[in-house]
Amino acid sequence: MSLLTLLQAQQVQDTITNAANNADGVVSQEKTLSIMDLILNSGTGGMIIIGLLLIMLFVALVIYFERLSAIKAASKVDKNFMNQIKSYVKSGNIDGAKMLCSQYDTAVSNLIAKGVSRIGKPLDDINKAIENAGKLEVYKLEKNVSTLATIAGAAPMIGFLGTVIGMVLAFHNMASGGGKIEVSSLAQGIYTAMTTTVAGLIVGIAAYIAYNHLVVKTDKVVHNMEANAVDFLDLLNDPA
C-alpha cells in the first residue's frame, strides 16, 4: 500500500509540474501589439482618422521648425548695432545709419531703419512710423503660428470623433449579433475608439507645446524691439 501511495503522489507531482510548464509556455507566447498593429486593427474609419492626424502632425512640425528658424534669424542683432546707430545719428551721418541698417535683416534693424528714414520730421510721426513697422515685424514673426493653435485644439477633437465612431461600430456589432456577442466582433470598434483617442491627444499635445514655445520666443523678440525703439527715441530727444 505504501508503494501504491508513493506512485500516486509521484503522478500528482508530475501533473502539477506539467501544468506549470504549460502555463509558462502560454505566458511566454503572449502576443504583443506594435503601434502599426494597433493602426491596422483600428478599421477603415480609424485608419482614415489616424492618417488625417498624421498629416496634421507633419504640418505642425513643418511650421514649428520653419518659424523657429525665422525667429532665431530675426532675433540676431550685433551688440554694437545701437552704439553705431547713435554715433551716426549724433554726427549727422543719416546715410551711414541707413546703410548700417540695410546690412542686417532682423526685426530690430528694420524697426530702426524706419525711424532713421523719418529723422527730421516731428517726433510723434517718427514714433508712429516705428509702431507701424513694429506691427509688421510682429506679423511676420507670427506667420502661420495660429495654425499650430488650431491643430492643438482640433487634433484631440478629431481623435474623440474616432472614439465615437468606434463605439458606434462596437454597439452595431452587438446589436447585429443576434443575441450572440463575440469578443472578436467588438475588437475593431474598440481598436478604433482607443487608437484614435491616443493619436489625437499625442498630436494635440505636441502642437500645443510647439505653439507655446514659439510664443515665448516671439515675445522675447518683441521685447527686444521695444527696448531698442525706446532707446532710439530717447536718442532723438537728446541727440547731443
C-alpha positions in Angstrom: 0.0 0.0 0.0 2.8 2.3 0.8 4.3 1.8 -2.7 1.0 2.5 -4.4 0.6 5.7 -2.3 4.1 6.8 -3.4 3.3 6.2 -7.1 0.1 8.1 -6.8 1.9 11.0 -5.2 4.5 11.0 -7.9 1.8 11.1 -10.6 0.2 14.1 -8.9 3.5 15.8 -8.7 4.1 15.2 -12.4 0.7 16.6 -13.3 1.3 19.8 -11.3 4.8 20.2 -12.9 3.4 19.7 -16.4 0.6 22.2 -15.8 3.1 24.8 -14.5 5.3 24.2 -17.6 2.3 24.6 -19.9 1.3 27.8 -18.1 4.8 29.2 -18.5 4.7 28.3 -22.2 1.4 30.2 -22.6 2.8 33.2 -20.9 5.9 33.2 -22.9 3.9 33.1 -26.1 1.7 36.0 -25.3 1.2 38.3 -28.3 2.4 41.8 -28.1 0.9 44.6 -30.2 3.1 47.2 -32.0 1.9 50.7 -33.0 1.5 49.6 -36.6 -0.7 46.6 -35.4 -2.9 49.0 -33.5 -3.3 51.2 -36.5 -4.0 48.4 -38.9 -6.5 46.8 -36.5 -8.4 50.0 -36.0 -10.6 49.5 -39.1 -11.1 51.7 -42.1 -12.6 54.7 -40.2 -9.8 54.5 -37.6 -7.1 54.5 -40.3 -8.6 57.4 -42.1 -8.7 59.5 -38.9 -5.2 58.5 -37.9 -4.0 59.3 -41.4 -5.5 62.8 -41.0 -3.9 63.2 -37.6 -0.5 62.2 -39.0 -0.9 64.9 -41.8 -1.7 67.4 -39.1 1.3 66.4 -37.1 3.5 66.8 -40.2 2.1 70.2 -40.9 2.6 71.2 -37.2 6.3 70.1 -37.3 7.0 71.9 -40.5 5.5 75.1 -39.2 7.3 74.8 -35.9 10.8 74.3 -37.3 10.3 76.9 -40.1 9.1 79.5 -37.6 11.7 78.7 -35.1 14.4 79.3 -37.7 12.8 82.5 -38.8 12.5 83.8 -35.2 16.1 83.0 -34.5 17.2 84.8 -37.6 15.1 87.8 -36.7 16.4 88.0 -33.2 20.1 88.2 -34.2 21.4 91.7 -33.5 25.0 92.8 -33.2 25.6 94.1 -29.7 27.3 97.2 -31.1 24.5 97.9 -33.5 22.7 100.6 -31.4 26.0 102.2 -30.4 26.9 102.6 -34.1 23.4 104.0 -34.8 23.9 106.5 -32.0 27.3 107.5 -33.4 25.9 108.1 -36.9 22.9 110.0 -35.7 24.9 112.2 -33.4 27.3 113.0 -36.1 24.5 113.7 -38.6 25.5 110.9 -40.9 22.0 109.6 -41.6 23.1 107.9 -44.8 25.6 105.9 -42.8 22.9 104.9 -40.4 20.7 103.7 -43.2 23.5 101.7 -44.8 24.2 100.1 -41.4 20.5 99.1 -41.0 20.5 97.7 -44.6 23.3 95.3 -43.7 21.1 93.4 -41.3 17.9 91.6 -41.9 16.5 91.5 -38.4 13.4 92.8 -36.7 15.3 95.4 -34.7 17.3 96.7 -37.7 14.1 97.0 -39.8 12.5 98.9 -37.0 15.4 101.3 -36.5 15.7 101.8 -40.3 12.1 103.0 -40.4 12.9 105.5 -37.6 16.1 106.7 -39.3 14.3 107.3 -42.5 11.9 109.7 -40.7 14.6 111.8 -38.9 13.8 115.5 -39.4 10.1 115.0 -39.0 8.1 115.6 -35.8 8.8 113.1 -33.1 5.2 111.9 -33.0 5.4 111.0 -36.7 8.6 109.0 -36.1 7.1 107.2 -33.1 4.0 106.3 -35.1 6.2 105.1 -38.0 8.2 102.9 -35.7 5.0 101.5 -34.1 3.6 100.6 -37.6 6.9 99.0 -38.6 6.8 97.0 -35.3 3.4 95.7 -36.1 4.6 94.5 -39.5 7.5 92.8 -37.9 5.4 91.0 -35.3 3.0 89.9 -38.1 6.0 88.4 -39.9 7.1 86.6 -36.8 3.7 85.2 -36.0 3.1 84.0 -39.6 1.3 80.5 -39.6 1.7 80.3 -35.8 -2.1 80.4 -35.4 -2.3 77.2 -37.4 -0.4 75.4 -34.6 -3.0 76.6 -32.2 -5.8 75.3 -34.4 -4.1 71.9 -34.7 -3.6 71.8 -30.9 -7.3 72.3 -30.4 -8.6 70.3 -33.4 -6.5 67.1 -33.1 -8.0 65.9 -29.8 -11.5 66.6 -31.1 -10.8 64.6 -34.2 -9.5 61.8 -32.0 -12.6 61.9 -30.0 -14.6 61.7 -33.2 -12.8 58.4 -33.9 -13.8 57.3 -30.4 -17.4 57.9 -31.1 -17.2 56.1 -34.5 -15.5 53.2 -32.8 -18.2 52.9 -30.1 -20.9 53.1 -32.7 -19.3 50.2 -34.6 -19.0 48.2 -31.4 -22.7 48.7 -30.5 -23.7 48.0 -34.1 -21.8 44.7 -33.9 -23.5 43.9 -30.6 -27.0 44.7 -32.0 -26.5 42.7 -35.2 -25.0 39.7 -33.4 -28.4 38.1 -33.0 -28.1 37.7 -29.2 -24.6 36.2 -29.5 -21.9 38.6 -28.6 -18.4 37.6 -29.7 -15.3 39.4 -28.5 -13.8 39.4 -32.0 -16.8 41.2 -33.4 -16.3 44.1 -30.9 -12.5 44.3 -31.3 -12.5 46.5 -34.4 -14.8 49.1 -32.8 -12.8 49.1 -29.6 -9.5 49.5 -31.5 -10.9 52.4 -33.4 -12.1 54.1 -30.2 -8.8 53.7 -28.4 -6.2 54.3 -31.1 -7.8 57.5 -32.5 -8.1 59.0 -29.0 -4.4 58.3 -28.2 -3.3 59.6 -31.7 -5.4 62.8 -31.3 -4.0 63.5 -27.8 -0.4 63.0 -28.9 -0.8 65.3 -31.9 -2.7 67.9 -29.8 -0.1 67.9 -27.0 2.8 68.2 -29.5 1.2 71.1 -31.3 0.3 72.8 -28.1 3.9 72.6 -26.8 5.3 73.8 -30.1 2.8 76.8 -30.2 3.7 77.9 -26.7 7.4 77.6 -27.3 7.1 79.9 -30.4 5.0 82.4 -28.5 7.7 82.6 -25.8 10.4 83.1 -28.5 8.3 85.7 -30.3 7.7 87.6 -27.0 11.4 87.9 -26.4 12.0 89.3 -29.9 9.1 91.8 -29.4 10.6 92.9 -26.0 14.0 93.5 -27.7 12.3 95.5 -30.4 10.5 97.7 -27.9 13.7 98.3 -25.8 15.7 99.3 -28.9 12.8 101.5 -30.2 12.7 103.4 -26.8 16.5 103.7 -26.9 16.3 105.2 -30.4 13.5 107.7 -29.4 15.5 108.8 -26.4 18.4 109.4 -28.7 16.2 111.7 -30.9 15.0 113.6 -27.8 18.6 114.3 -26.8 20.9 113.9 -29.8 23.7 115.9 -28.3 
